[in-house]
């Protein structure tokens, strides 16, 4: 599976130990196996991964960079919880970048065809995983990321890579909530794909705004 900017999907053993530890802990946080408010310590993280405290410390610095923990001097790292403001701002950035990406490929048949092929493959995978929210979350993340990457903007790619763990955490919360309607989410992705096919930027922007708002309003976050 391609990395999709999610550090834990990069299985390369050549990565520094600190990065591998950070990736493993990030996945557990993003998927809710480590709860918001939990305190991670260098000693515990090091012991869990059979490492010394130095890579554990570096891993927690990386987790802080990703916005998944807040460093507490002399204590460790406190796992953050998404707030209403963070959710609103992250989704606003995603909506803006996706709308801009679709606008950029209008009239570019090659890029539009490549994007449509990628989206159709993701839609098929989503349809097969409607009964498995955890797997659906990965395909949901992939769907939106593939649109953003069509800009071919290295700065945007760097930005998304830094935001990916937090964006995925929101996607996971959205699709694993008891009230989540994965069939409806898939249908909305089909409609977004149709707007890309029609090169209808206005409709796409309206749809993505509604999709991100309605898809993330049914689970609780901090005020």
C-alpha positions in Angstrom: 0.0 0.0 0.0 1.3 3.5 -0.8 2.2 5.6 2.2 -0.7 8.1 1.7 1.5 10.4 3.8 0.6 8.3 6.9 3.9 7.4 8.6 2.7 4.0 9.9 2.0 2.8 6.3 5.7 3.1 5.4 7.1 -0.3 6.3 10.7 0.6 5.4 13.2 -0.8 8.0 15.7 1.7 6.8 14.0 4.5 8.6 15.6 5.7 11.9 14.3 4.0 15.0 12.8 7.2 16.3 10.7 7.6 13.2 9.4 4.1 13.4 8.5 4.5 17.1 6.8 7.8 16.3 4.8 6.2 13.5 3.7 3.3 15.6 2.5 5.6 18.4 0.9 8.0 16.0 -1.2 5.1 14.5 -2.5 4.1 18.0 -3.4 7.7 18.8 -5.1 8.4 15.4 -7.1 5.1 15.7 -8.1 5.8 19.3 -6.1 3.0 20.9 -4.4 5.7 23.0 -6.9 8.1 24.5 -6.7 11.9 24.5 -5.4 13.0 27.8 -3.1 10.0 28.3 0.5 10.9 29.3 3.3 9.3 27.4 6.6 9.1 29.1 10.1 8.5 27.6 10.6 5.5 29.9 7.3 3.8 28.9 7.7 4.5 25.2 11.3 3.3 25.2 10.4 0.1 27.1 7.5 -0.7 24.9 9.6 -0.5 21.8 12.8 -2.0 23.2 14.7 1.2 22.7 16.7 3.6 24.7 15.3 6.9 25.9 17.0 9.0 23.2 14.9 7.6 20.2 11.8 7.7 22.5 12.4 11.3 23.2 12.9 12.1 19.5 9.7 10.2 18.7 7.7 12.3 21.1 9.1 15.4 19.5 7.9 14.1 16.1 4.5 13.4 17.6 4.4 17.0 18.8 5.3 18.2 15.3 2.3 16.2 13.9 0.0 17.8 16.5 -0.9 14.6 18.2 0.7 15.3 21.6 1.7 18.3 23.7 5.0 18.2 25.4 4.9 18.7 29.2 8.3 19.6 30.6 9.8 17.0 32.9 6.7 14.8 32.6 6.3 13.6 29.0 3.8 14.1 26.2 0.1 14.6 26.7 -2.1 13.1 24.0 -4.2 15.9 22.4 -7.8 15.8 21.7 -9.3 17.4 18.6 -11.1 20.6 19.3 -14.0 22.1 17.4 -11.8 24.9 16.2 -9.0 22.5 15.1 -11.6 20.4 13.2 -13.1 23.4 11.5 -9.7 24.8 10.5 -8.3 21.5 9.3 -11.4 20.7 7.2 -11.4 24.3 5.8 -7.8 23.8 4.6 -8.7 20.4 3.0 -11.7 21.9 1.3 -9.7 24.9 -0.1 -6.9 22.7 -1.3 -9.2 20.2 -3.0 -11.2 22.9 -4.7 -8.0 24.5 -6.0 -6.7 21.2 -7.2 -9.8 20.4 -9.2 -9.7 23.9 -10.7 -6.1 23.4 -11.8 -6.9 20.3 -13.9 -9.7 21.9 -15.9 -8.7 21.5 -19.5 -5.8 19.1 -18.7 -7.1 15.8 -20.0 -4.1 13.8 -19.0 -4.2 14.9 -15.3 -7.9 14.6 -15.1 -7.8 11.1 -16.5 -5.1 10.1 -14.1 -7.1 11.5 -11.2 -10.3 9.8 -12.3 -8.6 6.5 -12.5 -7.2 6.9 -9.0 -10.5 8.0 -7.6 -12.4 5.1 -9.3 -10.0 2.6 -7.8 -10.5 4.2 -4.3 -14.3 4.2 -4.7 -14.2 0.5 -5.5 -12.1 -0.2 -2.4 -14.4 1.9 -0.3 -17.5 0.1 -1.6 -15.9 -3.2 -0.5 -15.1 -1.8 3.0 -18.4 -0.3 3.9 -18.8 -3.0 6.6 -15.3 -2.3 8.0 -15.0 1.3 9.3 -11.3 1.0 10.1 -10.5 0.0 6.6 -12.9 2.5 5.1 -11.1 5.3 7.0 -7.9 4.6 5.1 -9.7 4.7 1.7 -11.5 7.9 2.8 -8.2 9.5 3.6 -6.8 8.3 0.3 -9.7 9.7 -1.7 -9.1 13.2 -0.5 -5.3 13.0 -0.6 -5.3 12.0 -4.2 -7.3 15.1 -5.1 -5.0 17.4 -3.2 -1.9 15.9 -4.8 -3.1 16.8 -8.3 -1.9 20.3 -7.8 1.7 19.1 -8.3 2.8 21.7 -5.7 5.7 20.5 -3.5 4.9 23.0 -0.8 1.3 21.8 -0.6 2.6 18.2 -0.5 4.9 19.1 2.5 2.0 20.8 4.2 -0.3 17.8 3.8 2.4 15.4 4.9 2.7 17.4 8.2 -1.1 17.5 8.6 -1.9 13.9 7.5 -1.9 12.2 10.9 -4.4 14.8 12.3 -6.5 14.7 9.2 -6.6 10.9 9.3 -7.6 11.1 13.0 -10.6 13.2 12.0 -11.5 10.7 9.2 -11.2 7.8 11.7 -13.4 9.6 14.2 -16.0 10.3 11.5 -16.3 6.9 10.0 -16.1 4.9 13.2 -18.7 6.9 15.1 -21.8 4.8 15.9 -24.0 7.2 13.9 -21.7 7.2 10.8 -23.4 6.4 7.5 -20.6 4.9 5.4 -22.9 4.2 2.4 -23.8 7.9 2.4 -20.2 8.9 2.6 -19.4 6.7 -0.3 -22.3 8.1 -2.3 -21.0 11.6 -1.7 -17.5 10.6 -3.0 -19.2 9.3 -6.1 -20.8 12.7 -6.6 -17.5 14.4 -6.1 -15.9 12.2 -8.7 -18.7 13.0 -11.1 -18.0 16.7 -10.6 -14.3 16.1 -11.4 -15.3 14.2 -14.5 -17.5 17.0 -15.6 -14.8 19.6 -14.8 -17.5 21.4 -12.8 -15.4 23.3 -10.2 -18.4 25.2 -8.8 -20.3 22.1 -8.1 -17.3 20.3 -6.7 -16.6 23.1 -4.2 -20.3 23.1 -3.1 -20.2 19.3 -2.7 -16.9 19.2 -0.8 -18.0 21.9 1.6 -21.2 20.0 2.4 -19.4 16.6 2.5 -16.8 17.7 5.0 -19.3 19.6 7.2 -22.0 16.9 7.3 -19.5 14.1 7.5 -17.8 15.5 10.6 -20.7 17.0 12.6 -21.9 13.8 14.2 -19.1 13.0 16.6 -18.0 15.0 19.6 -14.9 17.0 20.0 -13.8 19.4 22.7 -15.3 22.9 22.5 
